[in-house]
Amino acid sequence: MATRPISDPSLSLFRLLDPNVLADPYPLYARLRSEDPVYWDPYLHSWVVTRYSDVHAVLHKFSADRTPSPDMMRSLGLGSIEPIAAVMVKQMLFLDPPNHTILRKLCSTAFTPRRVEALEERVVSVANRLIDAALAKGEMDVMADFAEPFPSIVFAHLMGVPEEDHAQLKKWSADYAQMLGNFSHNPDGIATVLKSTADMIAYFQHAIHSGNLKDGLVKSLVEAEIDGQKLTEEEVIANAIVTMVGGQETTTNLIGCGLLTLLRQLDKLAELRDRPEIMDSAIEELLRYESPSQHTSRICTEDTLMGGKLIKKGTPVMAVMAAANRDPERFADPDALDFERKDNRHMAFGWAAHFCFGAPLARMEGRIAFRLLLERLKNLSLPEQKLEWRENLGLRGLKALRVTFA
């Protein structure tokens, strides 16, 4: 049995670099699921799994400890990106238990249901303020005017840093997200990521040492103590960065992609506007239908037989959650948008130990955003425009989305 079989190159996720495929990746995912669900991608040098059951197994059993150390980067002649590796190896996203468990427990305290519920009044106020500004202009780019600033303003408060810094925080997050969602296909973007990483480190160092840090996630991490030990400053900053990036990008893309989906299916937009009682289930369906996070990588921990293929220990595996979320073996009529879908256990927030602990906040932000946008923007419609998707193959989002309203 071959471990790395000859593969059909037309199934490679490298095809997402084609703007037409990136605009609608779901036919490619459907081909992968039906023709080669455990696929050796010759361009990415990774296995790619797309069926719900296989993605579940990978997220549940395989290792998240996949980031090369700074020393390894140097030995590979990639010393220029060593500063990024030095941050990533301390982030819980790339750690296994017990280190992951400790960091996750500390960070997740900022996202307990009780704390998230206490934020609701502020979140509603932020959303209304942004919609007020759009109504005054008489037009809206949903991304620039709402979907991007909305979660970044909320997150500035959650982190305990000044709200007026939200635009800068959002820009840094978008830059850093290139490392989280992209394959190594854009070497020209490394300089931007390096600069943004350095700027974020300097920003949080200043916040920590200024003596003016407000109550929030950063202060909680600084003061946290586990078995008599405190986190290092580097660990505090690294995990503040990854929490901030993940929290902002998920919500931004949920709102942008979700509203585009509704504007393309106006009967569904009307259903959601007229039946606010289905909002919670509608958010889950929008997350399943257009997953903000499309895929993630893991490392196989032991020789594993999956889909008739032998995945060797130590081999990278890419789990495509967006493909799993449209697997017809798991979801009936998966390409249909059904706001009352039963048993909708999608994987938009991951699974198992690395399930997104910011999910309660993202869900609340999504619920408030769609309710207020549909309530306050009358006769909401999608004018003729060329839609452009961000060149981020793992974190699915639009560059802009112009809408009209009465």
HELIX and SHEET records of a PDB file:
HELIX    1   1 PRO A    9  LEU A   11  5                                   3    
HELIX    2   2 LEU A   13  LEU A   17  5                                   5    
HELIX    3   3 PRO A   19  ALA A   23  1                                   5    
HELIX    4   4 TYR A   26  GLU A   35  1                                  10    
HELIX    5   5 TYR A   52  LYS A   61  1                                  10    
HELIX    6   6 PRO A   70  SER A   75  1                                   6    
HELIX    7   7 GLY A   79  ILE A   81  5                                   3    
HELIX    8   8 GLU A   82  MET A   88  1                                   7    
HELIX    9   9 MET A   92  PHE A   94  5                                   3    
HELIX   10  10 ASN A   99  SER A  108  1                                  10    
HELIX   11  11 THR A  109  PHE A  111  5                                   3    
HELIX   12  12 PRO A  113  ALA A  118  1                                   6    
HELIX   13  13 GLU A  120  LYS A  137  1                                  18    
HELIX   14  14 VAL A  142  VAL A  142  1                                   1    
HELIX   15  15 MET A  143  ALA A  147  3                                   5    
HELIX   16  16 PRO A  149  MET A  159  1                                  11    
HELIX   17  17 GLU A  163  ASP A  165  5                                   3    
HELIX   18  18 HIS A  166  GLY A  181  1                                  16    
HELIX   19  19 PRO A  187  GLY A  189  5                                   3    
HELIX   20  20 ILE A  190  HIS A  209  1                                  20    
HELIX   21  21 LEU A  217  GLU A  223  1                                   7    
HELIX   22  22 GLU A  233  ARG A  264  1                                  32    
HELIX   23  23 LEU A  266  ASP A  274  1                                   9    
HELIX   24  24 PRO A  276  ILE A  278  5                                   3    
HELIX   25  25 MET A  279  TYR A  289  1                                  11    
HELIX   26  26 MET A  321  ALA A  324  1                                   4    
HELIX   27  27 ALA A  352  HIS A  354  5                                   3    
HELIX   28  28 ALA A  359  ARG A  376  1                                  18    
SHEET    1   A 4 VAL A  38  ASP A  41  0                                        
SHEET    2   A 4 SER A  46  VAL A  49 -1                                        
SHEET    3   A 4 PRO A 316  ALA A 319  1                                        
SHEET    4   A 4 THR A 296  ILE A 299 -1                                        
SHEET    1   B 2 MET A 140  ASP A 141  0                                        
SHEET    2   B 2 ARG A 402  VAL A 403 -1                                        
SHEET    1   C 2 GLU A 225  ILE A 226  0                                        
SHEET    2   C 2 GLN A 229  LYS A 230 -1                                        
SHEET    1   D 2 THR A 304  MET A 306  0                                        
SHEET    2   D 2 LYS A 309  ILE A 311 -1                                        
END                                                                             
